[in-house]
Amino acid sequence: MYQVVPGGAGGTITDVIPKQKHSKDTRPLVGAGVIGLLLLISAVTAWCYYIASLRKAELLKTQLLDLNKDGYIIRNQGGSIVFWMDFRSGTLDLDSCSKEGEILSCGRTTDRELNFFIETVRPKDTVQCYRVRWEELVPDISVEHAMTYKFAHWYGGAVSAIQHWPISLSGQQAPKPFVTSDIYSNRNEFGGILESYWLSSNATAIKINNSVPFHLGWNDTEKTMYFQARYNDSPFKPNPGEAPCAELSYRVCVGLDVTSIHKYMVRRYFNKPYKVPAKAMFRHPIWSTWALHKTDINQEKLLTYAANIHKHNFNCSHLELDDRYTRRYGEFEFDPAKFPNASAMFQKLKADGFLVSLWIHPFVNYDSENFHTCVERGLFVREPSGQLPALVRWWNGIGGILDFTNPEARDWFSSQLRSLRSRYGVSSFKFDAGETNYLPWKFSTRTPIRDPSFFTRRYTEMAIPYNDRAELRSGYQSQNISCFFRPIDRDSVWGYELGLKSLIPTVLTISILGYQFILPDMIGGNAYLNRTDGDRALPDRELYIRWLELSAFMPSMQFSIPPWEYDNEVVEIARKYTALHQSIVAPRVLELAGEVLDTGDPIIRPLWWIATGDETAYKIDSQFLIGDDLMVAPVLEPGKQERDIYLPAGHWRSYKGERFDIKEPLHLTDYPVDLDEIAYFLWV
C-alpha cells in the first residue's frame, strides 16, 4: 500500500511499500465505497447547481420585476402580479445576463446576439417604473413582445370606428402599423387621434417610445396584445444612413391606483397645451353647414342659415362654412357661381355679429389651377425616389398632398390662409384630414421622417396661428397645438359603430390620450344616406334630442342639422340645453381648461377617476364626470325614458333636487328620465 507523508514545495513524497492483494472478502466494501463516493460527488454537484440557480434567480430579479428567458412579470407593492409580458421574437440566453446596480442586461438569445436591458427607475415613492429595451443587431429582424390583458381593464391607444370603454378587442390581428388613419373610410384601422400609451385598472401604464417603428396586433382568444418593432414590409423607415435594425423600447410604470398613475404618466410624457382656446367656443355652439347642405352650399343658403339662427334666438360661437365653396379642391378662391359676392356676404355676416371659419384640407387635385404650381415648386409629398410627386386618392378625388415637412410648402399653404383672413375677415379654419392613410405606402418628404404619423403632427402645426377657434380631426403628439380636436364624422345611428353610443367612449379615450379641448362632432350625426336612423333625410327625432342633451355636457357644442328642421318642441329643448350648457357646464369646463395647461388632466373623466378601487366603475361607458363634481348619465337607448344609474360613494344631489348621502356605491334602477331630460348629479 502507499503511505502519504507531508512534502515540500515539490508536493508529496511517496515511499513504495510492497502491495498486498485484497482478499475476495474486501472487494464488495471497495465497490460500496466507490458508489458512495459517486453519490457524494453527485450530491455536491447538485447542491452547487442549486446554489448557482438561486444566485441566477436572484440576479434576474430587480425590485418587483422577475425576468426569465421567455418574458417577465411585475408585481405591485402588495406583491400581486399586475403586468405580464412575453418575448415572441427570441428566447434569452440567461447565461449572457448580468446585473449592475438597477440594470439587468443580456447580450444573447439562444441563436443570436442582441442588446437587451431592463432598468429600474423610482421617480417617486408611489411610482415604480421599468425602462425596457430590446435592440436587434441584425437588419430586418422584427422585435415582438406580447402583453397579457385579461387580468385588468385597459384604456387608451387610439380612437376606433367601434369604440368601447374599456378597450374591447375582437378576433385576431397580426401586428400592423400603428399610425393615424381615417376610420370613416377604413373602419378596421387605427383612428386619426392616437398615442402609443395604455393604462390599466390595476394601476399599470405602458408608454412606447416615439422612436420605435411600432406595430400593434392582438389575439382575443389569448387575451394578448402584440407590441412589435419592424422596418420590413412597413411604412416606418430608419434614419438616413442607419441599418434597419429594429428596436422595441418602452417604459412600464406601476402606481397605487389607476388615477394617480395616469396623472404621473401625463405629466411626464405628454405635451401640454400652452393656452386655452376662445372662451366663446366653450360657451356658445358652433353652427356648421355640412350635415344640412353637404357640398350643395352657396351664398344664399349660408345667409339664410345665419338668419335662422338669430330668428330662433340661438347664440353662435361662429359659423363654419364647410365643403364646397371653391370651384376645385386645392384652390382658395370662392366659386363665383355659388358665391357671386363673397366680400359682401362676409360684410353682411360680420354686421349681423357672425364670425366665420372655413373648411380646409391638405390636398390639391390635379385639375386645380394650383396643381402645376405645386409640382413646379416641389411642394408635394413624393414617391420613394424623390423624383416625382406622388398622386393620392382621397374622398374628393385625386391629387397631390402637401409636404408639411417642407418649409416652402408650409409657407405656401400658410400664405393662402392668411390671404383668406385678410381679404374676407375669416376667423379661423376647420382643418380636415391629416391622417397617414392618405400618404402612399412608400413615400419621401423633404425632411425625412421615420414615423409616418409625424406627418400628422406637422399638419396639425398649421393650425397654431388660428388655434383660438381652429378645429382638427387628427392628432399625434399634438396636445400642445392648443385647439379643439374632434372625433371623425359620426353616423346618425344609435350604436357603438360611429353612433351615439360611441360618443362617450371616444371622448374618454381622447381625454386619456391628453387631448382635453374636445368638439364631439355635430349634434345628430352627419345624416349620410344609408347611415341614418330615421324615415327621412333627417336623423331620427328621438336620436337627435338625446344627442343634443349629451352634447350640452361636452366641452363644446356643434349644430349642423338645426332644431327648427323638426318642430317647436325640439327648438325649445335645444334652447333649454344651450342655456344649461352656458350657465352650468361652460363655467366648470373653463375652470378645468385652465388647469389643463399645468396638469394635462382630463376635463371629461371616467367614473373610476373618483372611484379607483371600484370594479364596476372600471366598466361603465355610458356615464362620465366633468371634473370631480358633476356626473352625467344620458339616455342612449331608443324608446327609453328611464335608465340604470351608478352613483359612486359620496354626497350627491340630482338635477331633480334629490339628495344621496351614500357610503357605498348605489345602483339606481330604472331611474326615470323624460325625453326632454338628461340625468346629472352634483357633488355637494
Solvent accessible surface area in square Angstrom, and as a share of the most:
residue,aa,sasa,rsa
1,M,148,0.66
2,Y,134,0.51
3,Q,102,0.45
4,V,108,0.62
5,V,51,0.29
6,P,129,0.81
7,G,35,0.34
8,G,59,0.57
9,A,122,0.95
10,G,86,0.83
11,G,36,0.35
12,T,91,0.53
13,I,105,0.53
14,T,73,0.43
15,D,83,0.43
16,V,127,0.73
17,I,69,0.35
18,P,111,0.70
19,K,160,0.68
20,Q,161,0.71
21,K,199,0.84
22,H,122,0.54
23,S,59,0.38
24,K,162,0.69
25,D,122,0.63
26,T,49,0.28
27,R,150,0.55
28,P,92,0.58
29,L,129,0.64
30,V,78,0.45
31,G,34,0.32
32,A,62,0.48
33,G,45,0.44
34,V,77,0.44
35,I,105,0.53
36,G,34,0.32
37,L,101,0.50
38,L,104,0.52
39,L,119,0.59
40,L,108,0.54
41,I,93,0.47
42,S,65,0.42
43,A,59,0.46
44,V,80,0.46
45,T,82,0.48
46,A,60,0.46
47,W,156,0.55
48,C,74,0.44
49,Y,162,0.62
50,Y,110,0.42
51,I,46,0.23
52,A,54,0.42
53,S,45,0.29
54,L,87,0.44
55,R,174,0.63
56,K,57,0.24
57,A,49,0.38
58,E,117,0.52
59,L,44,0.22
60,L,9,0.05
61,K,81,0.34
62,T,1,0.01
63,Q,99,0.44
64,L,50,0.25
65,L,0,0.00
66,D,28,0.14
67,L,9,0.05
68,N,73,0.38
69,K,97,0.41
70,D,62,0.32
71,G,2,0.02
72,Y,4,0.01
73,I,38,0.19
74,I,0,0.00
75,R,75,0.27
76,N,41,0.21
77,Q,104,0.46
78,G,73,0.70
79,G,40,0.38
80,S,64,0.41
81,I,62,0.31
82,V,7,0.04
83,F,2,0.01
84,W,57,0.20
85,M,1,0.00
86,D,63,0.33
87,F,15,0.06
88,R,110,0.40
89,S,23,0.15
90,G,20,0.20
91,T,41,0.24
92,L,3,0.02
93,D,42,0.22
94,L,45,0.23
95,D,126,0.65
96,S,36,0.23
97,C,9,0.05
98,S,60,0.39
99,K,81,0.34
100,E,145,0.65
101,G,61,0.59
102,E,78,0.35
103,I,70,0.35
104,L,0,0.00
105,S,40,0.26
106,C,6,0.03
107,G,32,0.30
108,R,88,0.32
109,T,1,0.00
110,T,93,0.54
111,D,102,0.53
112,R,40,0.15
113,E,103,0.46
114,L,2,0.01
115,N,73,0.37
116,F,3,0.01
117,F,40,0.17
118,I,0,0.00
119,E,38,0.17
120,T,11,0.06
121,V,40,0.23
122,R,114,0.41
123,P,55,0.35
124,K,99,0.42
125,D,120,0.62
126,T,59,0.35
127,V,4,0.02
128,Q,5,0.02
129,C,0,0.00
130,Y,1,0.00
131,R,91,0.33
132,V,2,0.01
133,R,79,0.29
134,W,0,0.00
135,E,36,0.16
136,E,1,0.00
137,L,79,0.39
138,V,72,0.42
139,P,61,0.38
140,D,81,0.42
141,I,50,0.26
142,S,35,0.23
143,V,0,0.00
144,E,27,0.12
145,H,0,0.00
146,A,1,0.01
147,M,0,0.00
148,T,24,0.14
149,Y,29,0.11
150,K,116,0.49
151,F,116,0.48
152,A,19,0.15
153,H,42,0.19
154,W,10,0.04
155,Y,1,0.00
156,G,5,0.05
157,G,2,0.02
158,A,14,0.11
159,V,6,0.03
160,S,35,0.22
161,A,1,0.01
162,I,92,0.47
163,Q,9,0.04
164,H,58,0.26
165,W,6,0.02
166,P,22,0.14
167,I,52,0.26
168,S,75,0.48
169,L,36,0.18
170,S,90,0.58
171,G,44,0.42
172,Q,133,0.59
173,Q,53,0.23
174,A,73,0.56
175,P,22,0.14
176,K,26,0.11
177,P,18,0.11
178,F,10,0.04
179,V,22,0.13
180,T,0,0.00
181,S,5,0.03
182,D,4,0.02
183,I,1,0.01
184,Y,39,0.15
185,S,73,0.47
186,N,52,0.27
187,R,58,0.21
188,N,131,0.67
189,E,67,0.30
190,F,19,0.08
191,G,0,0.00
192,G,6,0.06
193,I,2,0.01
194,L,0,0.00
195,E,5,0.02
196,S,10,0.06
197,Y,0,0.00
198,W,4,0.01
199,L,0,0.00
200,S,0,0.00
201,S,14,0.09
202,N,37,0.19
203,A,6,0.04
204,T,0,0.00
205,A,0,0.00
206,I,0,0.00
207,K,15,0.06
208,I,1,0.00
209,N,66,0.34
210,N,76,0.39
211,S,57,0.37
212,V,5,0.03
213,P,3,0.02
214,F,8,0.03
215,H,0,0.00
216,L,9,0.04
217,G,0,0.00
218,W,35,0.12
219,N,16,0.08
220,D,38,0.20
221,T,115,0.67
222,E,84,0.37
223,K,73,0.31
224,T,7,0.04
225,M,3,0.01
226,Y,24,0.09
227,F,0,0.00
228,Q,16,0.07
229,A,0,0.00
230,R,33,0.12
231,Y,20,0.08
232,N,66,0.34
233,D,105,0.54
234,S,0,0.00
235,P,12,0.07
236,F,7,0.03
237,K,60,0.26
238,P,37,0.23
239,N,52,0.27
240,P,102,0.64
241,G,92,0.88
242,E,95,0.43
243,A,57,0.45
244,P,39,0.25
245,C,35,0.21
246,A,1,0.01
247,E,42,0.19
248,L,0,0.00
249,S,5,0.03
250,Y,3,0.01
251,R,34,0.12
252,V,0,0.00
253,C,0,0.00
254,V,9,0.05
255,G,10,0.09
256,L,117,0.58
257,D,42,0.22
258,V,1,0.00
259,T,12,0.07
260,S,47,0.30
261,I,0,0.00
262,H,0,0.00
263,K,68,0.29
264,Y,28,0.11
265,M,1,0.00
266,V,1,0.01
267,R,104,0.38
268,R,124,0.45
269,Y,56,0.21
270,F,16,0.07
271,N,59,0.30
272,K,45,0.19
273,P,8,0.05
274,Y,126,0.48
275,K,60,0.26
276,V,38,0.22
277,P,3,0.02
278,A,19,0.15
279,K,118,0.50
280,A,26,0.20
281,M,1,0.00
282,F,0,0.00
283,R,98,0.36
284,H,38,0.17
285,P,3,0.02
286,I,1,0.00
287,W,0,0.00
288,S,0,0.00
289,T,0,0.00
290,W,38,0.13
291,A,4,0.03
292,L,47,0.24
293,H,39,0.17
294,K,54,0.23
295,T,55,0.32
296,D,88,0.46
297,I,0,0.00
298,N,41,0.21
299,Q,27,0.12
300,E,132,0.59
301,K,60,0.25
302,L,0,0.00
303,L,48,0.24
304,T,71,0.41
305,Y,5,0.02
306,A,3,0.02
307,A,58,0.45
308,N,35,0.18
309,I,0,0.00
310,H,91,0.41
311,K,147,0.62
312,H,33,0.15
313,N,114,0.59
314,F,11,0.05
315,N,77,0.40
316,C,30,0.18
317,S,6,0.04
318,H,2,0.01
319,L,0,0.00
320,E,2,0.01
321,L,0,0.00
322,D,3,0.02
323,D,3,0.02
324,R,79,0.29
325,Y,7,0.03
326,T,11,0.06
327,R,107,0.39
328,R,82,0.30
329,Y,14,0.05
330,G,4,0.04
331,E,18,0.08
332,F,20,0.08
333,E,95,0.43
334,F,15,0.06
335,D,16,0.08
336,P,87,0.55
337,A,93,0.72
338,K,47,0.20
339,F,4,0.02
340,P,99,0.63
341,N,79,0.40
342,A,10,0.08
343,S,51,0.33
344,A,41,0.32
345,M,1,0.01
346,F,12,0.05
347,Q,126,0.56
348,K,106,0.45
349,L,2,0.01
350,K,158,0.67
351,A,87,0.68
352,D,51,0.26
353,G,63,0.61
354,F,7,0.03
355,L,76,0.38
356,V,4,0.02
357,S,1,0.01
358,L,0,0.00
359,W,10,0.04
360,I,8,0.04
361,H,16,0.07
362,P,0,0.00
363,F,2,0.01
364,V,1,0.01
365,N,11,0.06
366,Y,135,0.51
367,D,75,0.39
368,S,8,0.05
369,E,120,0.54
370,N,32,0.16
371,F,37,0.15
372,H,125,0.56
373,T,51,0.29
374,C,0,0.00
375,V,45,0.26
376,E,121,0.54
377,R,116,0.42
378,G,12,0.12
379,L,0,0.00
380,F,4,0.02
381,V,0,0.00
382,R,63,0.23
383,E,44,0.20
384,P,82,0.51
385,S,72,0.47
386,G,24,0.23
387,Q,135,0.60
388,L,115,0.57
389,P,36,0.23
390,A,9,0.07
391,L,105,0.52
392,V,11,0.06
393,R,174,0.64
394,W,11,0.04
395,W,99,0.35
396,N,35,0.18
397,G,27,0.26
398,I,52,0.26
399,G,0,0.00
400,G,0,0.00
401,I,1,0.00
402,L,1,0.01
403,D,3,0.01
404,F,0,0.00
405,T,8,0.05
406,N,0,0.00
407,P,81,0.51
408,E,78,0.35
409,A,0,0.00
410,R,59,0.21
411,D,93,0.48
412,W,19,0.07
413,F,1,0.00
414,S,24,0.15
415,S,42,0.27
416,Q,40,0.18
417,L,1,0.00
418,R,135,0.49
419,S,47,0.31
420,L,4,0.02
421,R,95,0.35
422,S,92,0.59
423,R,134,0.49
424,Y,24,0.09
425,G,51,0.49
426,V,2,0.01
427,S,21,0.13
428,S,0,0.00
429,F,1,0.01
430,K,7,0.03
431,F,1,0.01
432,D,10,0.05
433,A,0,0.00
434,G,1,0.01
435,E,1,0.01
436,T,10,0.06
437,N,54,0.28
438,Y,16,0.06
439,L,14,0.07
440,P,35,0.22
441,W,131,0.46
442,K,90,0.38
443,F,10,0.04
444,S,24,0.15
445,T,18,0.11
446,R,126,0.46
447,T,68,0.39
448,P,84,0.53
449,I,9,0.05
450,R,71,0.26
451,D,19,0.10
452,P,4,0.02
453,S,0,0.00
454,F,65,0.27
455,F,0,0.00
456,T,0,0.00
457,R,34,0.12
458,R,69,0.25
459,Y,0,0.00
460,T,0,0.00
461,E,20,0.09
462,M,10,0.04
463,A,0,0.00
464,I,61,0.31
465,P,90,0.56
466,Y,11,0.04
467,N,6,0.03
468,D,65,0.34
469,R,39,0.14
470,A,0,0.00
471,E,3,0.02
472,L,1,0.00
473,R,14,0.05
474,S,0,0.00
475,G,0,0.00
476,Y,15,0.06
477,Q,40,0.18
478,S,0,0.00
479,Q,8,0.04
480,N,45,0.23
481,I,0,0.00
482,S,1,0.01
483,C,1,0.01
484,F,0,0.00
485,F,4,0.02
486,R,4,0.02
487,P,1,0.01
488,I,12,0.06
489,D,20,0.11
490,R,1,0.00
491,D,4,0.02
492,S,0,0.00
493,V,32,0.19
494,W,27,0.09
495,G,29,0.28
496,Y,67,0.25
497,E,74,0.33
498,L,0,0.00
499,G,0,0.00
500,L,0,0.00
501,K,40,0.17
502,S,0,0.00
503,L,0,0.00
504,I,1,0.00
505,P,0,0.00
506,T,0,0.00
507,V,0,0.00
508,L,0,0.00
509,T,3,0.02
510,I,0,0.00
511,S,0,0.00
512,I,0,0.00
513,L,0,0.00
514,G,6,0.06
515,Y,4,0.01
516,Q,6,0.03
517,F,5,0.02
518,I,1,0.00
519,L,0,0.00
520,P,0,0.00
521,D,0,0.00
522,M,3,0.01
523,I,0,0.00
524,G,0,0.00
525,G,0,0.00
526,N,0,0.00
527,A,13,0.10
528,Y,41,0.15
529,L,152,0.76
530,N,159,0.82
531,R,97,0.35
532,T,31,0.18
533,D,51,0.26
534,G,46,0.45
535,D,141,0.73
536,R,138,0.50
537,A,78,0.61
538,L,17,0.08
539,P,2,0.02
540,D,45,0.23
541,R,77,0.28
542,E,42,0.19
543,L,0,0.00
544,Y,0,0.00
545,I,0,0.00
546,R,1,0.00
547,W,0,0.00
548,L,0,0.00
549,E,1,0.01
550,L,0,0.00
551,S,0,0.00
552,A,0,0.00
553,F,0,0.00
554,M,0,0.00
555,P,0,0.00
556,S,0,0.00
557,M,0,0.00
558,Q,0,0.00
559,F,0,0.00
560,S,0,0.00
561,I,5,0.03
562,P,0,0.00
563,P,0,0.00
564,W,43,0.15
565,E,71,0.32
566,Y,28,0.11
567,D,57,0.30
568,N,126,0.65
569,E,93,0.42
570,V,0,0.00
571,V,7,0.04
572,E,95,0.43
573,I,9,0.04
574,A,0,0.00
575,R,71,0.26
576,K,90,0.38
577,Y,4,0.01
578,T,17,0.10
579,A,58,0.45
580,L,24,0.12
581,H,1,0.01
582,Q,72,0.32
583,S,76,0.49
584,I,47,0.24
585,V,0,0.00
586,A,1,0.01
587,P,71,0.45
588,R,70,0.26
589,V,0,0.00
590,L,28,0.14
591,E,119,0.53
592,L,21,0.11
593,A,0,0.00
594,G,35,0.34
595,E,83,0.37
596,V,3,0.02
597,L,55,0.28
598,D,119,0.62
599,T,33,0.19
600,G,3,0.03
601,D,14,0.07
602,P,1,0.00
603,I,0,0.00
604,I,2,0.01
605,R,19,0.07
606,P,2,0.01
607,L,2,0.01
608,W,0,0.00
609,W,13,0.05
610,I,57,0.29
611,A,15,0.11
612,T,41,0.24
613,G,75,0.72
614,D,21,0.11
615,E,96,0.43
616,T,46,0.27
617,A,1,0.01
618,Y,18,0.07
619,K,102,0.43
620,I,26,0.13
621,D,28,0.14
622,S,26,0.17
623,Q,4,0.02
624,F,0,0.00
625,L,0,0.00
626,I,1,0.00
627,G,3,0.02
628,D,68,0.35
629,D,54,0.28
630,L,0,0.00
631,M,0,0.00
632,V,0,0.00
633,A,0,0.00
634,P,2,0.01
635,V,4,0.02
636,L,14,0.07
637,E,74,0.33
638,P,68,0.43
639,G,67,0.64
640,K,89,0.38
641,Q,90,0.40
642,E,59,0.27
643,R,35,0.13
644,D,83,0.43
645,I,2,0.01
646,Y,12,0.04
647,L,0,0.00
648,P,2,0.01
649,A,43,0.33
650,G,9,0.09
651,H,85,0.38
652,W,0,0.00
653,R,97,0.35
654,S,4,0.03
655,Y,53,0.20
656,K,88,0.37
657,G,49,0.47
658,E,67,0.30
659,R,144,0.53
660,F,32,0.13
661,D,82,0.42
662,I,31,0.16
663,K,193,0.82
664,E,125,0.56
665,P,53,0.33
666,L,59,0.29
667,H,114,0.51
668,L,24,0.12
669,T,100,0.58
670,D,90,0.47
671,Y,16,0.06
672,P,76,0.48
673,V,0,0.00
674,D,72,0.37
675,L,38,0.19
676,D,54,0.28
677,E,36,0.16
678,I,2,0.01
679,A,0,0.00
680,Y,26,0.10
681,F,0,0.00
682,L,31,0.16
683,W,110,0.39
684,V,58,0.33
